[in-house]
Every structure is written in structure tokens, then in C-alpha cells.
Amino acid sequence: MSTIAPKRKRISRYHVRNKFYDFSCAIPALVFFAIFVYYPIVELFRYSLTDWNLMRDTYNYVGLKNYQWLFTSSVGWKRFSSSLTITLLYTIGEVSASCIFGILLALLFNRMSNSFKVMRTLVILPRYVTVSATTLVFLLMYNKEYGLINNVLRAMNLPAVSWLNSQDTALISVIIYSFWRSVGYAMMIYLSAIKGLSQDYFEAAALDGANGVQKFRYITLPLIAPTTLFLAVTSFLAAMKVYQTVEMLTGGGPYESTSVIVYWIYALAFRNYRVDRASAVGCVFFMILLICTILTMNISDRKVNYDA
């Protein structure tokens, strides 16, 4: 008994020391998140409880007055609901198009020839070119007088379209640009998932007489469900936070038809100088994203099969 007790103490000390070493390795990451993520969130909420106007040097705490303005006043609620609707429409359009065409391109480019390698590179390249440069190209393409798209329409005896200056087409034009940038990334993620699938499933299905469509529907799609979930969640969160694309292409117009939430937050803070209201909208938007993420992950635990 006297020899067993010291051994247990040494083992327990060894485990405690290992756990401390493991935790110490995570400390730099925790410090980084605390400084650059959690502290700004706390400060954002604190500012939302004030009457901070950039035109004044001081501010006072006013409680939930900014949230009352957001949810009860006709101006605040109308603008918030409008911006949220525009953001959701943009997000659904971009994410849906990127995922659908991404998987189709992945199936098309699932070959090892040099020509397909070059085409894959051309498809994914726009994601790594700066937004400021590519939006200038699209501004020229969308131009009503001499843009490439309208020149093609005129050649087909169709009327020219004011793509970025019409409320009916401005948001669609922004979605098309964002889709052009993001579809290559979705394609590469899907392509890596498809190449990692075991061929045994497809060989067994071929022996049973399954055609290409049936293999895709009953084998490929279920096996890449975790990849689809990953793309849907990450693309959804990224699209909901869109700002630079809207700023460069439309500036939130025409008539606020492309004024997404982040752009409205920017306008509140740096054009209307109402940092307090911008902080309140930012806190509510953060909670919306958090709830959407939690719901998505809970649904994925029940619906997505990770066994593959």
C-alpha cells in the first residue's frame, strides 16, 4: 500500500502537468481572441448604452434608449427591417448560386488533364484578386452607355439596362459579381471532397445498373453533405457581413435598394455620426448571426451524416 500511493501521486501530478502544458499552448490564442474579438464586442455593447455622437466630445449613458429607437420608432425599425431583408436576399442569392454551380463545376473539372487544371485555376483566380480592382472592371461592364453587357444586348436587338442605377437590377448585379468571386472557392472545396470519396460505392452502384444521375443523387450528394454544411455556414456568415462590394459598386443605392446591414451600420456611425445607434444595430446583428449559427449546427447534428 505504501508503494502504490506515491505512484498514484506521481501519475496525478504528471496528468496535471500535461494539462497545464496543453492549456499554456492555448493561452496565446485565448489572449488574441480576448483582445481582438471579445473585448470589442463588450465595448460595442457599452457604446450602445450611450448617446455618443461624433459631433460631441463627451457622451452619457442612456440605458436602452438606442434599442427603443431601433425597435419602436418607425424610422429605426423600417430601416432595420429593410436592410435585414436586403442582406438576406443577397446572402441567399450568393450562397445558393455558389453552392449549386460550385458542385457542378467540381463534377465537370474532376479530371487530371492539364487543360482542366488550367480551367480550374481560371475559375478560382477571381477570389484572390482584390475587390477594388475587380469592381472597377464590373463597373465598366455594367455601364449603360458603353458597357460590354449592354453592347451584347444591343447586338441582339435588346434594350440596354441600367444595371447599377435601377432598383430592379442593382441587387442582382451585386449578387452576380459576388457569385463570380466566390464560385471558384466553392468548386475547389467540393472538388477536394469528391476526390476523397471511396470508389467502392460507385463501383457497387454501377454493378447494380445505376446511371450517372443516380450515382450523383444517392451517393455523391449524401457523402459530401458535411462539405455542403461547411460551405453553407461559412459562406452564409461571410455574405451576411458584406460591405466592400456594396460600397464599391452601388454605395448602397439606388434609393437604398442595396443598403445591407453592415453598410447601414457604417453610414450611421461615419455619415450620421451616431456611433450609439450604430453600436445598437451591430449588437442586434451579432445576436442574429449567433442564433443562425447555433440553429444551423444543431440541425446539422441531426441531418448530416459524418460517417463518410
C-alpha positions in Angstrom: 0.0 0.0 0.0 2.9 2.4 0.8 4.3 2.0 -2.7 1.0 2.3 -4.6 0.1 5.7 -3.1 3.3 7.5 -4.2 2.8 6.1 -7.7 -0.7 7.4 -7.8 0.5 10.8 -6.7 3.2 10.8 -9.4 0.7 9.8 -12.0 -1.8 12.5 -10.9 1.0 15.2 -10.9 2.0 14.0 -14.4 -1.5 14.4 -15.7 -1.9 17.8 -14.1 1.4 19.0 -15.5 0.4 17.8 -19.0 -2.9 19.5 -18.8 -1.2 22.7 -17.7 1.2 22.4 -20.7 -1.8 21.9 -23.1 -3.5 24.9 -21.6 -0.4 27.1 -21.8 -0.2 26.3 -25.6 -3.7 27.7 -26.0 -3.0 30.9 -23.9 -1.7 33.0 -26.9 -4.8 32.2 -28.9 -7.0 33.0 -26.0 -5.2 36.3 -25.4 -5.6 37.1 -29.1 -9.3 36.4 -29.1 -9.8 38.3 -25.8 -8.1 41.4 -27.2 -9.4 41.5 -30.8 -12.8 39.7 -30.5 -14.3 39.6 -27.1 -13.2 43.0 -25.8 -14.5 44.8 -28.9 -17.9 43.0 -28.5 -18.1 44.2 -24.9 -17.2 47.7 -25.9 -19.7 47.7 -28.7 -22.5 46.8 -26.2 -21.2 49.5 -23.8 -21.3 52.1 -26.6 -24.9 51.1 -27.5 -26.0 52.2 -24.0 -24.7 55.7 -24.5 -25.7 58.8 -26.6 -22.3 59.0 -28.3 -22.3 61.4 -31.2 -19.1 62.1 -33.1 -20.0 65.8 -33.2 -19.6 65.9 -29.4 -16.5 65.2 -27.2 -18.4 63.6 -24.4 -21.2 61.1 -24.0 -23.6 59.9 -21.3 -25.2 56.6 -20.5 -28.8 56.4 -21.6 -29.7 52.8 -21.0 -31.7 51.0 -23.7 -32.8 54.2 -25.5 -31.0 53.2 -28.7 -32.7 49.8 -28.7 -36.0 51.5 -28.2 -35.3 53.7 -31.2 -34.4 50.6 -33.2 -37.4 48.5 -32.4 -40.2 51.0 -31.6 -39.6 54.1 -33.8 -40.9 54.0 -37.3 -37.7 55.3 -38.8 -35.4 52.9 -37.0 -37.5 49.7 -37.4 -38.3 50.4 -41.0 -34.7 50.9 -42.0 -33.5 47.9 -39.9 -36.1 45.6 -41.4 -35.4 46.9 -44.9 -31.6 46.4 -44.5 -32.1 43.0 -43.0 -34.3 41.9 -45.9 -31.8 43.1 -48.4 -29.0 41.4 -46.6 -30.9 38.1 -46.5 -31.8 38.3 -50.2 -28.2 39.0 -51.1 -27.0 36.1 -48.9 -29.5 33.6 -50.2 -28.7 34.5 -53.8 -24.9 34.4 -53.4 -24.8 31.2 -51.2 -27.3 29.3 -53.3 -25.6 30.1 -56.6 -22.1 29.5 -55.3 -23.0 26.1 -53.9 -25.0 24.9 -56.9 -22.6 26.0 -59.5 -19.7 25.1 -57.3 -20.6 21.4 -57.2 -21.5 21.4 -60.9 -18.1 22.8 -61.8 -16.4 20.4 -59.4 -18.1 17.5 -61.2 -17.0 19.0 -64.6 -13.4 19.6 -63.5 -12.9 16.3 -61.7 -10.2 15.3 -64.1 -6.4 15.4 -64.0 -5.6 16.6 -67.5 -3.6 19.8 -67.9 -6.3 21.6 -69.7 -8.7 21.1 -66.8 -6.1 22.2 -64.4 -5.8 25.5 -66.2 -9.5 26.0 -66.3 -9.8 25.3 -62.6 -7.1 27.9 -62.0 -9.0 30.5 -64.1 -12.2 29.8 -62.2 -10.7 30.2 -58.7 -8.5 33.1 -59.6 -11.1 35.9 -59.1 -11.3 35.1 -55.4 -7.7 36.2 -54.9 -7.8 39.4 -56.9 -8.6 42.5 -54.8 -12.2 43.7 -54.7 -11.2 47.2 -55.6 -9.7 46.1 -58.9 -12.4 43.7 -59.9 -15.2 46.0 -59.1 -13.7 48.6 -61.4 -13.9 46.1 -64.2 -17.5 45.3 -63.4 -18.4 49.0 -63.2 -17.2 49.3 -66.8 -19.1 46.1 -67.8 -22.3 47.3 -66.2 -22.1 50.8 -67.7 -25.3 51.6 -69.6 -23.7 53.6 -72.4 -20.6 51.6 -73.3 -20.5 48.6 -71.1 -19.8 45.2 -72.5 -23.0 43.6 -71.3 -25.2 46.3 -72.9 -23.2 46.2 -76.1 -24.0 42.5 -76.3 -27.7 43.2 -75.6 -27.7 45.9 -78.4 -26.1 43.4 -80.8 -29.1 41.1 -80.1 -31.6 44.0 -80.7 -32.4 44.1 -77.0 -32.7 47.4 -74.9 -29.8 48.4 -72.7 -30.2 48.0 -69.0 -29.1 50.4 -66.3 -27.7 47.6 -64.1 -26.4 49.6 -61.1 -28.8 52.6 -61.3 -32.1 50.8 -61.2 -33.8 49.4 -58.1 -34.9 46.3 -60.0 -31.4 45.2 -61.1 -28.9 46.8 -58.7 -29.1 44.0 -56.1 -29.0 41.3 -58.8 -25.9 42.9 -60.3 -24.1 42.9 -56.9 -25.1 39.2 -56.4 -23.7 38.3 -59.9 -20.4 39.9 -59.0 -20.1 38.2 -55.6 -21.1 34.9 -57.2 -18.3 35.4 -59.8 -15.8 35.8 -57.0 -17.0 33.0 -54.7 -17.9 30.2 -57.1 -14.3 29.1 -57.6 -13.7 28.7 -53.9 -16.9 26.5 -53.6 -15.7 24.5 -56.6 -12.3 23.7 -55.0 -13.9 22.7 -51.7 -16.3 20.4 -53.4 -13.6 19.1 -55.7 -11.4 18.1 -52.8 -14.4 16.4 -51.2 -15.3 14.4 -54.3 -11.8 13.3 -54.9 -11.7 11.9 -51.3 -14.7 9.7 -51.8 -14.2 5.9 -52.0 -14.8 4.5 -55.4 -16.2 1.3 -53.9 -19.6 2.9 -53.6 -19.7 3.9 -57.3 -18.4 0.5 -58.5 -21.1 -1.2 -56.5 -23.7 1.1 -57.8 -22.5 0.5 -61.4 -22.9 -3.2 -60.9 -26.5 -2.6 -59.8 -27.1 -0.6 -63.0 -27.1 2.9 -61.6 -26.6 5.7 -64.1 -24.6 8.9 -63.6 -27.5 10.9 -62.2 -28.5 8.2 -59.7 -24.9 8.0 -58.5 -24.8 11.7 -58.0 -28.1 11.8 -56.2 -27.8 8.8 -54.0 -24.1 8.6 -53.4 -22.2 11.8 -54.1 -24.7 14.3 -52.5 -25.1 12.4 -49.2 -21.4 11.7 -48.8 -20.4 15.4 -49.4 -23.2 16.6 -47.0 -20.6 17.7 -44.4 -18.8 19.7 -47.1 -22.1 21.3 -48.1 -22.8 22.2 -44.5 -19.3 23.8 -44.1 -19.7 25.8 -47.2 -23.2 26.9 -46.4 -22.3 28.1 -42.8 -19.1 29.8 -43.7 -20.5 31.4 -46.9 -23.7 32.5 -45.1 -21.8 34.3 -42.4 -19.4 35.9 -44.9 -22.2 37.0 -47.1 -24.2 38.5 -44.3 -21.3 40.7 -43.4 -20.8 42.1 -47.0 -19.7 45.7 -47.2 -16.9 46.4 -49.6 -18.7 45.1 -52.6 -21.7 47.2 -52.0 -19.6 50.3 -51.2 -17.6 49.9 -54.5 -20.4 49.0 -56.8 -23.5 50.9 -55.7 -22.8 52.9 -52.5 -26.0 51.4 -51.0 -28.1 52.9 -53.8 -30.1 53.5 -55.8 -32.6 54.7 -53.1 -31.1 52.3 -50.5 -32.0 49.2 -52.6 -28.6 47.7 -51.9 -28.1 49.1 -48.4 -27.2 45.9 -46.5 -26.9 45.9 -42.7 -23.1 46.4 -42.4 -23.3 49.3 -44.9 -26.1 50.9 -42.8 -24.0 50.5 -39.6 -21.2 52.3 -41.4 -23.5 55.1 -42.6 -24.9 55.5 -39.1 -21.5 55.8 -37.5 -19.5 57.8 -40.0 -22.1 59.7 -42.1 -24.7 60.4 -39.5 -22.1 60.4 -36.6 -24.4 58.3 -34.4 -22.0 55.7 -33.0 -24.5 54.9 -30.3 -27.2 53.8 -32.8 -24.7 52.0 -35.0 -23.5 50.1 -31.9 -27.0 49.0 -31.1 -27.6 47.8 -34.6 -24.3 46.0 -34.5 -25.2 44.2 -31.3 -28.5 43.1 -32.7 -26.9 41.9 -35.9 -24.3 40.0 -33.9 -27.1 38.2 -32.0 -28.8 37.3 -35.3 -25.7 35.8 -36.7 -25.0 33.9 -33.4 -28.6 32.4 -33.4 -28.4 31.4 -37.0 -25.1 29.7 -36.4 -26.4 27.8 -33.4 -29.5 26.7 -35.2 -27.5 25.6 -38.2 -25.1 23.5 -36.2 -28.0 21.9 -34.2 -29.8 20.9 -37.4 -26.6 19.5 -38.9 -26.1 17.2 -35.9 -29.4 15.5 -36.7 -29.5 15.7 -40.5 -25.9 15.4 -41.7 -24.0 12.1 -41.8 -20.3 12.4 -41.0 -19.5 8.6 -41.3 -18.0 9.1 -44.8 
